Amino acid sequence: MRYKRILLKLSGEALMGQQQYGIDSARLQQYAEEIKRVKDMGVELAIVIGGGNIYRGVQAEKSGIDRVQGDYMGMLATVINAMALQSILEKNNIYTRLMSGFDIEKVCEPFIRRRAIRHLEKGRVVIFGAGIGSPYFTTDSTASLRAIEIEADIVLKGTRVDGVYTADPEKDPNAEKYHNITFNDVISKGLNVMDTTAFTLCQENNLPIRVFDMNVPGNLYNLIIGEEVGTLIE
Ligand code: UDP
C-alpha cells in the first residue's frame, strides 16, 4: 500500500456522468465501488466534493446575483453532492461522516480537525462538504487545505482526464502526458492543474498531488498499490 491516508478530490462535474446537469446515480455507485475497494485495504480516506454540476459562484454575476451570494450557493451545491455520496457509500456498507465548512447541523457535523482525524482512525470515510466555508475559494483549495490539516499523504485529484498533458488533450491531438512533474515545472510551463491558491498550498507544504482519471475502473486501487496511474506532481 503506497498511501495510508489520502484526500480524494472529486469534481461536481464528474458526478453528472452523461447528463448535462445534476447527479448520475450510476456514476455515484461506480465511485462508491472504487472507494470501497481501497477502504477495504485499510486506506484512510477523506473526500472533498465540488459543486460545479449544480452551481458555481462565477455564474452568479451573469444572472444578476451577487458574487458572494453565488459562492454560498456553490457551497450549498457541494453539500447536496456530499449528501448524495454519503448515502450511496452507506448503501455500500461504508461508514461515513459528513463534515461541513459552515454550520448546517441538521445534516452535517461541523469541521473540527481533531474529530476528522479521529473518524479516519476509526475507519470512517470523511466527506468534507461546503468547501472551506468562505466565498472566493474553490473546492480544489478546500482539498489542499483539508489534506494538510488531516496530514494526508497525497491529494488525489480524480478528473475525467488521465493526467497532466503538455496541452489540453481534448483540443490538441499532439498533447503528451507527463508521468511525473515538479511543482516548479507546472508553474513555469503554465500548465493547468488546480487554481493557484490550491496549487501553492500543496507546494508550500510539500504535499504531492496526483491527477488521474477517476472514471476508469480500478484506477484508484491501482495507484494505491503503487502503479503509475495519471501524473504525479511533487
Ligand atoms: N465555493 C466557495 N468556497 C469554497 C468552496 C467552493 O465559495 O471554499 C463555491 C464557489 O462558488 C465554487 C462552487 O462553490 O464555484 C462550487 O465549487 P467548485 O467550483 O470548486 O466545484 P467543482 O469545479 O470541483 O465541481
Residues whose N, C-alpha, C, O or C-beta is under 5 A from the ligand:
A	BS01	UDP	L10 S11 G12 E13 G50 G51 G52 N53 Y55 R56 G57 V58 G70 D71 Y72 G74 M75 A130 G131 I132 G133 S134 P135 Y136 F137 T138 T139 D140 T142
